[in-house]
């Protein structure tokens, strides 16, 4: 194998490994954000008004 091909393969392997590490890190950030800031569905305005009205009656 020529030194040029070896260098090209080394650069390709380093690039692929770098992308893999970055994507793993990015995925961990997404999981952490999802754990500490969970999604909460917003209630429609009608339900919010009904709950407020029920609270006032009590």
Backbone bond lengths (Angstrom), bond angles and torsions (degrees), N, CA, C in turn:
res aa  C-N    CA-C-N  psi(-1)  N-CA   C-N-CA  omega(-1)  CA-C   N-CA-C  phi
1 X - - - 1.453 - - 1.537 107.91 -
2 X 1.296 115.32 135.33 1.464 119.17 -178.08 1.527 110.48 -77.37
3 X 1.311 116.65 155.78 1.469 119.57 178.97 1.529 112.65 -60.77
4 X 1.319 117.46 -30.98 1.465 120.42 179.45 1.528 110.63 -65.26
5 X 1.324 116.21 -43.81 1.472 120.19 179.51 1.528 110.02 -67.20
6 X 1.323 116.83 -40.40 1.463 119.94 178.21 1.529 111.05 -61.58
7 X 1.314 116.42 -42.63 1.463 120.41 178.69 1.524 110.59 -64.67
8 X 1.331 116.76 -41.80 1.467 120.76 179.48 1.526 110.80 -63.65
9 X 1.329 117.29 -42.58 1.465 120.41 178.30 1.530 111.07 -65.23
10 X 1.323 116.79 -40.18 1.463 120.16 178.24 1.527 110.71 -61.69
11 X 1.326 116.93 -44.66 1.466 120.89 179.17 1.526 110.50 -62.98
12 X 1.340 116.96 -40.94 1.465 120.71 179.38 1.528 110.93 -64.44
13 X 1.329 116.79 -43.12 1.469 120.39 -179.27 1.524 110.70 -65.55
14 X 1.322 117.01 -42.10 1.464 120.60 178.42 1.529 109.95 -63.13
15 X 1.328 117.49 -40.94 1.464 121.20 178.85 1.516 112.19 -64.11
16 X 1.315 116.64 -45.19 1.468 120.65 179.70 1.530 110.36 -64.85
17 X 1.329 116.97 -42.14 1.469 120.18 178.55 1.527 110.57 -64.42
18 X 1.323 117.15 -40.14 1.462 120.62 178.67 1.512 112.11 -62.56
19 X 1.327 116.10 -42.60 1.468 119.95 178.37 1.527 110.14 -65.11
20 X 1.330 117.25 -41.85 1.463 120.92 179.04 1.528 110.83 -61.27
21 X 1.333 116.94 -44.27 1.469 120.79 179.76 1.524 110.32 -64.40
22 X 1.337 116.81 -43.86 1.462 120.06 179.42 1.523 111.39 -62.24
23 X 1.332 117.62 -44.77 1.464 120.59 -179.06 1.530 111.02 -65.32
24 X 1.330 117.74 -36.72 1.470 120.63 176.66 1.523 110.54 -64.32
25 X 1.331 116.67 -44.15 1.459 121.88 178.65 1.530 110.59 -62.44
26 X 1.332 117.02 -44.22 1.459 122.35 179.84 1.528 110.69 -62.78
27 X 1.345 117.23 -40.11 1.462 121.85 178.45 1.530 110.64 -64.77
28 X 1.322 116.99 -40.58 1.466 120.31 177.90 1.528 111.18 -64.49
29 X 1.321 117.61 -37.65 1.464 120.76 176.65 1.525 110.00 -63.11
30 X 1.327 117.23 -42.87 1.465 120.88 179.34 1.528 110.39 -62.55
31 X 1.331 117.59 -43.83 1.466 120.42 178.69 1.527 111.29 -62.74
32 X 1.323 117.02 -41.76 1.465 120.35 -179.94 1.522 110.71 -64.93
33 X 1.323 117.29 -43.10 1.463 119.97 178.70 1.522 111.13 -63.92
34 X 1.330 116.45 -39.03 1.460 119.97 179.51 1.526 110.66 -66.47
35 X 1.325 117.25 -34.07 1.464 120.43 -179.94 1.528 111.18 -72.85
36 X 1.329 117.29 -44.46 1.458 120.58 -174.50 1.524 113.58 -88.13
37 X 1.318 118.05 -19.11 1.465 121.84 177.88 1.527 108.85 -131.13
38 X 1.336 118.24 71.32 1.469 120.23 -175.73 1.526 111.89 -66.42
39 X 1.312 114.02 154.03 1.460 120.67 179.23 1.520 108.96 -74.40
40 X 1.330 116.72 134.29 1.461 121.74 176.62 1.521 107.83 -122.94
41 X 1.326 115.14 123.56 1.458 118.57 179.16 1.518 109.79 -69.84
42 X 1.306 114.90 138.40 1.461 119.33 176.84 1.520 108.66 -83.48
43 X 1.333 115.88 138.03 1.455 120.15 178.27 1.519 108.79 -79.89
44 X 1.324 115.97 145.79 1.468 117.71 174.24 1.528 110.49 -61.21
45 X 1.294 117.14 157.01 1.465 122.56 -176.03 1.521 110.63 -59.74
46 X 1.335 118.12 -37.34 1.465 120.95 -177.94 1.528 110.86 -60.74
47 X 1.334 117.73 -44.29 1.460 120.46 -179.33 1.524 110.43 -65.61
48 X 1.312 117.35 -38.87 1.464 121.05 179.59 1.526 110.21 -63.52
49 X 1.324 116.70 -41.51 1.466 120.64 179.56 1.525 110.08 -66.20
50 X 1.350 117.70 -41.23 1.459 120.79 179.16 1.523 110.89 -63.29
51 X 1.344 117.59 -43.18 1.460 120.16 179.35 1.523 110.64 -63.36
52 X 1.300 117.55 -40.60 1.459 121.37 179.48 1.521 109.95 -64.72
53 X 1.324 116.91 -41.20 1.457 121.69 179.64 1.526 110.34 -64.52
54 X 1.350 117.56 -42.01 1.459 121.24 179.37 1.524 110.93 -64.98
55 X 1.325 117.35 -37.92 1.465 120.72 178.94 1.526 111.01 -65.24
56 X 1.303 117.28 -36.14 1.460 120.80 -179.35 1.522 111.49 -69.69
57 X 1.341 118.08 -31.17 1.459 121.44 -179.82 1.524 111.40 -69.09
58 X 1.312 117.67 -32.26 1.476 121.25 -175.43 1.468 112.79 -76.56
